[in-house]
Amino acid sequence: MQPVSSKASRTIYFVAVILLTFFTSARGAGLLLYETGAPDLGTASAGRAAMAADASTAAANPAGMTLLDRSQLLNASGALLPSTNFDVAPQTTTKGGGGGNAGVFFPIGGFFYVYRLSERIRLGVAVDSDFAGNFNYGKTWTGRYYVTREPLITGKVNPSIAYEVNDWLSVGAGFSFSVGRLLFQSNVNNNLFKFMHRPDGGLAIESWDEAFGGNVGILLRPIAKLRVGLTYQSPVDYKFGFRPHVTGLGPLLSRLRTRIGGVKANIPMEVPQQVMLSGLYDVTPNWSLLGNVGWQNWSAFGEFPIGISALKQRTVEANLHFSDTCQIAIGQQFRFGEKWLWSAGFAYDSSPVSRVNRVPSLPIDRQLRYGTGIQYQINRDVTAGLAWEFMDAGPAPYSARRGPLAGTQQGHFSTDYNNFVALNLIWKF
């Protein structure tokens, strides 16, 4: 009989290898979003760190709060309406369909408040979400042994403070408390051989965690017509821990259930740090041009350790081979009449993952954003707005191979679109 320690080591190693393939898929569920429902949705985020036009600057660039002449409250609410349809390539080995529209309705919105403490000091708070994803491919699509469902939901509270150093320089900083929920589900193939016809089993993982982060920003006004904003947002590190839940396994995989049953797994997920430089230039008193350049540290998101604990703790290093991304955005705002403001913008974000390393759980490529919005000043204290943004996440072609049980999954997305629609209301007092 083998020593207990040897059996434990083999169990942990076996489970680590099995779970590693699923956890790397679950890791890809999130998408870093600019869309909080605030008026900058209408510019596709162009100029968001330099606009400082309303209380949403508490999240976009806290230094911009010093430009608000009164205390201000902004409430935004809306929806993400996705269209995610996968086209199966002939090389796919698993029978099934394309999964239909895998995109799931997702609410968006935020609450932003800025308090004018003194002539030079402002206090602010932002409540929103900037990292999320939600897909449901169903249990009959060809990639069901990779993923069937993977909602990731986060929310954060971000208090901040800003100080106007002089007429041309303001600085700001804040910290955030975030909560995240990760759910991942996939089918398990019970048919080890072609002559077998057993129904699929299932694997599910679910976990909640909280995390802390911070942001800093500066706002420069070198001339009256020009504003330049620079912001940095720290990484936010979630550490999801759970016991995998396995159901419906056939006799040949029954030992897997026993070995997984006593195992606890830990998987970290890092919301990438980012830097954004924005500018706003008033071409005329009624027309302004806006722009962004940005960087996001997605390479750090792709490298992470997975902790597997049974009788002993083991760590397995995983790498999704992500790359850092860049963003470029341009936009404009035009005021017509005394009470109307029209916004429009375009943004490009590079892909965090190449075709070779793309997995079914992260169906994004490069991202193109097109936004427009309108605001109406009801009276001196209240302004209402409506904004819409269309995001094209690209065809995202991939070829995934993960052994005989999962099979080969190849194809691309005929549609990988997200529509963001939001209403916002600004109250000054």
C-alpha positions in Angstrom: 0.0 0.0 0.0 1.3 3.4 -0.8 2.0 5.9 1.9 -0.8 8.4 2.6 1.5 11.3 1.8 2.2 9.8 -1.7 -1.5 9.3 -2.3 -2.3 12.9 -1.2 0.4 14.3 -3.6 -0.9 12.3 -6.5 -4.5 13.4 -5.7 -3.5 17.1 -5.6 -1.5 16.8 -8.8 -4.3 15.1 -10.6 -6.9 17.6 -9.5 -4.6 20.5 -10.3 -4.2 19.3 -13.9 -7.9 18.8 -14.3 -9.0 22.0 -12.7 -6.3 24.1 -14.3 -8.0 23.8 -17.7 -11.3 25.0 -16.4 -9.9 27.8 -14.2 -7.9 29.3 -17.1 -11.2 29.5 -19.0 -13.1 31.0 -16.0 -10.3 33.6 -15.7 -11.2 35.1 -19.1 -14.7 36.1 -18.2 -14.2 39.8 -17.4 -14.0 42.9 -19.6 -12.8 46.2 -18.4 -15.5 48.8 -19.1 -15.6 52.6 -19.4 -19.4 52.5 -19.6 -20.9 53.7 -16.3 -23.9 55.4 -17.9 -22.5 58.9 -17.3 -22.6 61.5 -20.1 -19.2 60.5 -21.3 -20.9 57.4 -22.7 -21.9 59.7 -25.6 -18.3 60.4 -26.5 -17.2 56.7 -26.3 -15.1 57.8 -23.3 -13.1 60.4 -25.4 -11.9 63.2 -23.1 -13.3 61.5 -19.9 -10.2 62.4 -17.8 -10.3 66.1 -18.9 -14.0 67.0 -19.2 -14.7 67.6 -15.5 -18.2 68.6 -16.5 -20.2 66.8 -13.9 -20.0 64.6 -10.8 -18.9 61.5 -12.7 -15.4 63.0 -12.7 -15.2 61.6 -9.2 -14.5 58.3 -10.9 -12.9 59.4 -14.2 -10.5 61.9 -12.7 -10.9 63.1 -9.1 -8.8 66.2 -9.7 -11.6 67.4 -12.1 -14.0 67.9 -9.1 -12.4 71.3 -8.4 -13.9 72.6 -11.6 -17.5 72.1 -10.3 -18.7 75.4 -8.9 -21.4 73.8 -6.7 -22.1 70.5 -5.0 -23.5 68.1 -7.5 -25.3 64.7 -7.7 -25.4 62.5 -10.8 -27.5 59.4 -11.2 -27.2 57.2 -14.3 -29.0 54.0 -15.1 -29.2 51.9 -18.3 -28.6 48.5 -19.9 -26.0 46.5 -21.8 -27.7 44.7 -24.7 -25.3 42.2 -26.3 -25.5 40.2 -29.5 -22.9 37.4 -29.4 -23.3 34.7 -32.0 -20.7 32.1 -32.7 -20.2 30.5 -36.2 -18.8 27.0 -35.9 -15.9 26.0 -38.2 -15.8 22.6 -40.0 -12.8 21.5 -37.9 -14.9 21.4 -34.7 -15.1 17.9 -33.5 -18.0 18.1 -30.9 -21.5 17.9 -32.2 -23.8 20.8 -31.4 -24.9 24.3 -32.5 -23.5 27.8 -32.2 -25.2 28.5 -28.9 -27.5 31.2 -30.3 -27.1 34.7 -28.8 -24.9 34.0 -25.8 -25.0 37.6 -24.7 -27.1 38.3 -21.6 -28.8 41.5 -20.6 -26.8 43.4 -18.0 -27.7 46.5 -16.1 -25.3 49.4 -16.0 -25.3 52.6 -14.0 -23.6 54.6 -11.4 -24.1 57.1 -8.5 -21.7 60.1 -8.3 -21.6 62.8 -5.7 -19.3 65.8 -5.3 -19.4 68.1 -2.2 -17.9 71.6 -2.3 -16.1 71.7 1.0 -14.3 75.0 0.4 -13.1 77.2 -2.4 -10.3 74.8 -3.2 -11.3 71.5 -1.8 -13.9 69.0 -3.0 -15.0 65.7 -1.6 -16.5 63.0 -3.8 -17.8 59.5 -4.0 -18.5 57.2 -6.9 -20.5 53.9 -6.9 -20.3 52.0 -10.1 -18.8 48.9 -11.8 -16.0 48.9 -14.4 -15.3 45.2 -14.8 -17.9 42.7 -15.8 -19.1 40.1 -18.2 -22.0 37.7 -18.7 -22.4 34.9 -21.3 -24.7 31.9 -21.5 -24.1 29.6 -24.4 -26.4 26.8 -23.3 -25.7 23.2 -22.8 -26.0 22.0 -26.4 -23.4 24.3 -28.1 -20.2 22.8 -29.5 -18.0 24.4 -26.9 -20.0 23.1 -23.9 -17.0 21.2 -22.6 -15.1 24.5 -22.4 -17.8 26.8 -21.0 -21.5 27.1 -20.9 -22.1 30.0 -18.6 -19.8 32.6 -16.9 -21.3 35.7 -15.3 -18.8 37.9 -13.5 -20.3 40.8 -11.6 -18.4 43.5 -9.7 -19.3 46.7 -7.9 -17.2 49.3 -6.1 -17.4 52.4 -3.9 -14.8 55.0 -4.5 -14.5 58.0 -2.1 -12.1 60.7 -3.2 -10.7 64.2 -2.5 -9.4 67.0 -4.8 -7.4 70.1 -4.2 -7.0 73.1 -6.5 -3.3 74.0 -6.1 -3.6 77.2 -8.3 -5.4 78.5 -11.3 -3.9 75.9 -13.7 -3.3 72.8 -11.6 -5.6 70.5 -9.6 -4.8 67.2 -8.0 -7.0 64.4 -6.7 -6.9 60.9 -5.2 -9.2 58.2 -3.9 -9.4 54.6 -2.7 -12.0 52.0 -3.6 -13.7 49.0 -2.0 -14.9 46.4 -4.5 -17.0 43.3 -4.3 -17.0 40.6 -7.0 -18.9 37.4 -7.8 -17.6 34.8 -10.2 -19.6 31.9 -11.6 -18.4 29.4 -14.1 -20.2 26.4 -15.5 -19.3 23.8 -18.2 -20.3 20.3 -19.2 -18.2 17.3 -18.6 -18.0 14.6 -21.3 -18.7 11.2 -19.9 -18.1 9.5 -23.3 -14.5 8.4 -23.2 -15.0 6.2 -26.2 -17.1 6.7 -29.4 -19.4 3.8 -28.7 -20.5 5.3 -25.4 -23.7 7.3 -25.2 -23.9 8.7 -21.7 -25.4 12.1 -20.9 -23.0 14.9 -19.9 -22.0 15.7 -16.4 -21.4 19.2 -15.1 -18.8 21.3 -13.3 -19.6 24.6 -11.5 -17.6 27.0 -9.5 -18.9 30.1 -7.6 -17.2 32.5 -5.3 -17.5 36.0 -3.8 -14.6 38.2 -2.8 -13.8 41.8 -1.9 -10.7 43.9 -2.8 -9.2 47.3 -2.4 -7.7 49.7 -4.9 -7.0 53.4 -5.5 -6.8 56.1 -8.1 -5.0 59.4 -8.5 -5.3 62.2 -11.1 -4.1 65.7 -12.1 -5.8 68.3 -14.2 -3.9 71.0 -16.0 -5.3 74.2 -17.5 -2.3 75.7 -19.3 -4.5 78.1 -21.3 -8.1 79.1 -21.0 -9.2 76.9 -23.9 -7.3 73.7 -23.1 -7.7 71.1 -20.3 -5.4 68.1 -19.9 -6.2 65.3 -17.5 -3.9 62.4 -16.5 -5.2 59.5 -14.3 -3.8 56.3 -12.9 -6.0 53.5 -11.5 -4.3 50.8 -9.4 -4.9 47.1 -10.0 -7.7 45.5 -8.0 -6.9 41.9 -6.8 -9.7 39.5 -6.2 -8.9 36.1 -4.6 -11.7 33.8 -5.4 -11.8 30.6 -3.3 -14.3 27.7 -3.7 -14.9 24.0 -3.7 -15.7 22.7 -7.2 -19.2 21.2 -7.6 -19.3 18.2 -9.9 -22.5 16.4 -10.9 -23.6 13.6 -13.2 -20.3 11.9 -13.8 -20.3 8.4 -15.4 -18.7 5.3 -13.8 -15.3 5.8 -15.5 -15.0 9.4 -14.1 -16.5 8.6 -10.7 -13.1 8.7 -9.0 -12.8 12.3 -10.2 -15.8 13.2 -8.1 -14.2 11.6 -5.0 -10.9 13.3 -5.5 -12.4 16.8 -6.3 -14.9 16.5 -3.4 -12.4 17.4 -0.6 -10.4 20.0 -2.6 -10.5 23.7 -2.2 -9.2 25.9 -5.0 -8.0 29.5 -5.0 -7.8 31.6 -8.2 -6.8 35.2 -8.2 -8.2 37.7 -10.7 -6.6 41.1 -11.2 -8.5 44.0 -12.7 -5.7 45.6 -14.7 -4.1 48.8 -13.7 -4.5 51.6 -16.2 -3.3 55.0 -17.2 -5.3 57.5 -19.3 -4.3 60.9 -20.7 -7.1 63.0 -22.0 -7.5 66.4 -23.6 -10.3 68.9 -24.2 -9.9 72.0 -26.5 -12.6 74.6 -26.9 -12.4 75.4 -30.6 -15.2 77.9 -30.2 -17.4 78.8 -27.2 -19.9 76.2 -28.4 -17.7 73.5 -29.9 -15.0 71.4 -28.2 -12.8 68.6 -29.4 -11.8 65.7 -27.1 -9.3 62.9 -27.1 -7.7 60.0 -25.1 -4.7 57.8 -25.2 -4.6 55.0 -22.6 -2.7 51.9 -21.5 -4.0 48.8 -19.6 -1.8 46.2 -18.0 -3.5 43.0 -19.3 -0.3 41.0 -19.3 -0.4 40.9 -15.5 -4.0 39.7 -15.7 -2.9 36.7 -17.8 -0.2 35.4 -15.3 -1.5 34.0 -12.0 -1.0 31.1 -9.5 -3.8 28.6 -8.8 -3.8 27.3 -5.3 -5.0 23.7 -4.8 -5.4 22.4 -1.2 -6.4 18.9 0.0 -4.1 17.4 2.6 -1.3 19.7 1.4 -1.2 23.0 -0.4 0.0 23.1 -3.9 0.4 26.0 -6.4 0.2 25.7 -10.1 1.4 28.6 -12.3 -0.9 29.5 -15.2 -0.4 31.9 -18.1 -3.1 32.9 -20.6 -0.5 34.9 -22.6 -2.3 38.2 -22.5 -0.7 41.4 -23.7 -1.0 45.0 -22.5 -3.5 47.0 -24.5 -3.7 50.6 -25.7 -6.7 52.9 -26.3 -7.1 55.8 -28.7 -10.3 57.9 -28.6 -11.5 61.1 -30.3 -14.8 63.0 -29.8 -16.6 66.3 -29.9 -19.2 68.2 -28.0 -21.4 70.9 -29.6 -23.8 73.2 -27.8 -26.7 74.5 -29.8 -29.2 76.9 -28.4 -28.9 77.7 -24.7 -29.9 74.4 -23.3 -28.8 71.6 -25.6 -25.5 69.8 -25.8 -24.7 67.1 -28.4 -21.8 64.6 -27.9 -20.2 62.1 -30.3 -17.1 60.0 -30.2 -15.1 57.0 -31.4 -12.6 54.8 -29.5 -10.3 51.9 -30.4 -8.9 49.4 -27.9 -6.4 46.8 -29.0 -7.0 43.1 -28.2 -5.6 41.7 -25.0 -5.2 38.3 -26.5 -4.0 36.9 -29.9 -5.8 34.4 -32.1 -3.4 31.7 -31.0 -4.1 32.2 -27.3 -7.8 33.1 -27.4 -10.1 30.8 -25.5 -13.9 30.4 -25.8 -14.5 32.2 -22.5 -13.0 35.5 -23.8 -14.8 36.2 -27.1 -13.2 39.6 -27.8 -10.8 40.9 -30.3 -9.9 44.5 -30.9 -12.8 46.8 -29.7 -14.4 49.7 -31.7 -16.7 52.0 -29.8 -19.1 54.5 -31.4 -21.0 56.8 -29.0 -23.4 59.7 -29.2 -25.6 61.5 -26.6 -27.7 64.5 -25.9 -28.2 66.6 -22.8 -30.9 69.1 -22.0 -30.6 71.8 -19.2 -34.1 71.7 -17.7 -33.3 74.7 -15.4 -30.3 76.2 -13.6 -30.1 73.2 -11.2 -31.1 70.2 -13.3 -29.8 68.6 -16.5 -31.1 65.4 -18.1 -29.3 63.3 -20.7 -29.6 60.3 -22.9 -26.6 58.4 -24.3 -26.0 55.4 -26.5 -22.8 53.5 -27.4 -22.2 50.6 -29.8 -19.2 48.4 -29.2 -17.9 46.0 -31.9 -15.7 43.4 -30.1 -14.4 41.9 -33.4 -14.8 38.5 -35.0 -12.4 36.9 -32.4 -11.5 33.8 -34.3 -9.9 31.0 -32.3 -9.0 27.3 -32.4 -9.1 25.6 -29.0 -7.8 22.0 -28.5 -8.0 20.4 -25.0 -7.8 16.6 -25.3 -10.3 14.0 -26.5 -13.0 14.8 -23.9 -13.3 18.5 -24.7 -12.5 18.1 -28.4 -11.5 20.8 -30.8 -13.5 24.0 -31.0 -12.9 26.3 -33.9 -14.8 29.3 -35.4 -15.4 33.0 -35.1 -18.2 35.3 -34.1 -20.5 36.6 -36.8 -21.7 39.2 -34.3 -19.9 40.2 -31.1 -21.6 43.5 -30.4 -22.6 45.4 -27.3 -25.2 48.2 -27.1 -25.0 50.5 -24.1 -28.0 52.7 -23.5 -28.3 55.0 -20.4 -30.3 57.9 -18.9 -28.6 60.3 -16.6 -29.7 63.1 -14.4 -27.6 65.9 -12.9 -28.7 67.9 -9.9 -26.7 70.9 -8.7 -27.2 72.5 -5.3 
